[in-house]
Amino acid sequence: MDVRNRKNDEVSVFRMPLHYPRYSKEDYQDMPEWKLDRVLADYGLSTYGNLAHKRDFAMGAFLWISTHNPKLYQDKS
């Protein structure tokens, strides 16, 4: 998918690497900015913004609820 930004005429292309990143929340919180930029760039995602924004974005994009922990799915009522 090729998306052109009309504001500054940049082109963004989403790329799906062969493997999905397997970092934990703690890994993203401790990851240096250069490595976080590399992970985002590998998937064709934006590397703009400050370090906190990039970490939040990466965690939102790559972290999923674990299906191996049934307690996460129990009704809390």
N, C-alpha and C positions, 0 to 999 in steps of 0.2 A: 504494500500500500504506500503510495507516494503522496505526501501532503505538502503543499507549498504555503508558506507563511506570507501573507500579503503585505505585512508591515515591513519586513526587511528582506523579502524574497529568498528566505532560507528554505531548504527542502529537508523534510524529516521522513525517514523511511524506517518502519518497524521491521526488525529482523529477529527471527526466533532461532537462537543457537540450538545446537543439538541437545544440550543439557540445561535444565532449570537450575538456578543458583540454590544452593543448599546451606545458606547462612542462617544463623539464629538471630533473634532480636538483639542479643548481646553482641554478636559479631558485627551487626550493622552499627550498633552504638559505639563500638570501639574501633571501627574501620577507619583508616586514614582517608583523607579526602581524595587522594590520587586513585586509591583502589576503588572507592565508591564511584568515582567518575568512570572508571574502566568498566565496572559492572553495568552501570546505566548505559554507557555507550555501546556495549556489546549487544544490548537489546534495542538499540536505536532510540533510546529515551533521552530526554533533556538532561544536560549536566549544568544548567544554569541555576543560579540561586546560591544561598549560603549553605554551609555545611549542615546546619540543623534541618533546613528545608530538604536537602538531598537525602538525608537519613530518613526523614519522615516519608518522603516519596518512595524510596526504595522499600521500606518496611511495608508500606501500604500496597505496593505492587507485587512484592515477592513473598510476603509471609501469609500463610493460610492457617486456619484453625486445624489443629491436629485431629485427624480421624482416628488416631490410635488411643485417644484418651476419652473413654465413654462418659466420664464425669462432666465433660464440657457440654454434653447434650442432654443432661438430665434436667427435668422441669424443676425450677427452684421455687414453685409456689406451694 
